[in-house]
Amino acid sequence: MAKKDSFEFDAAGWLFWLIVFVALIGPAIYGCSKIVYARTSAVVPIGMGVVGAAVGAGVVSWAVNAVVQRRRKKKRLAERKKSKKRK
């Protein structure tokens, strides 16, 4: 069997989530440090930032997966329609 020439992106997995999480963790911690009181322990904005970055990465991963799956579904339907016309 020959390999396909082009790469097909099936889904945004945990690696994608981790990359987005790492990209969001700095801005999330900074943003959370700006909304807490000055007397608050440093653990609070860090914890809030980590949770916020995790949720944000989840939302971004979900959105990317939704777009990818919709495109794959359209492609599958087009191929199915094309194969039915050939018969």
N, C-alpha and C positions, 0 to 999 in steps of 0.2 A: 504494500500500500504506500502510495506517495503522500508525503506530507503536504499540507496546504501551504501555499506561498505566503498568505497574509495571516497576520495575527488577529484573532478575534477576542475582544474583551467581553468576557461573560458577566462578570460582576465585580463590584468594588468590595473587596474582602477586608479582613482584619489588618492587613498591611496598609491598605489605603486609609482605614480608620486611624491607625497609629500615626501615620504621616500627618494627617489633618490634626490629630490631637496634639502632636508635638508643635505644629505650626500655630495652634490656637492657645497653647498653655501660657505663653508669655503675655500676650495681650489680655487674656482673661484674668490672670493674677494682677496685672497692672490696673485693669479696670475695677476689679474688686477692691484693690487697696485704696482706690479713690472714693469708694462709696461707704466705707466703714469709718467709724469714729477713730480719732487719733489715739485714744487710750486702748483700743482693741489690740489683743495679742496678734503677733505676726502669723500665727497658725490659722487664724480665721480667714483672712483674704487668700492665703495659699490654698486652703481646703476648698473655699468657695470657687477659686479659679480653676482648680483641678476638676471639680464637679462640673462647672460650667463648660470647660473645654471638652470634657467627655461627652456631655449632652450635645454640644455644638458639633463635635465630630460625628456623633451618631446621626444628627439631622442632615448634615452634609452627605454622609455615606448613604443614607436612605434616599435622598434626592437623586444622587448620582445613579444608584441602583434602579430607581424608578425610571429614569430616562433610558438607561441601558436596556432594561427589560422591555420597555415600550418599543424601542428601536428594533430589538431582536424579534419581538412579536410581529411587527410590521413586515420585517424581512421574511420571516417564516410564512406569513400569510401570502406574501407576494410570490414566494417560491412555490407554495402549494397551488396557487392560482395558475402559475406558469406551467406547472407539471400537469394540471388538469386540462389545460388548453392543448397540450401536446398529444394527449391520448385520443 
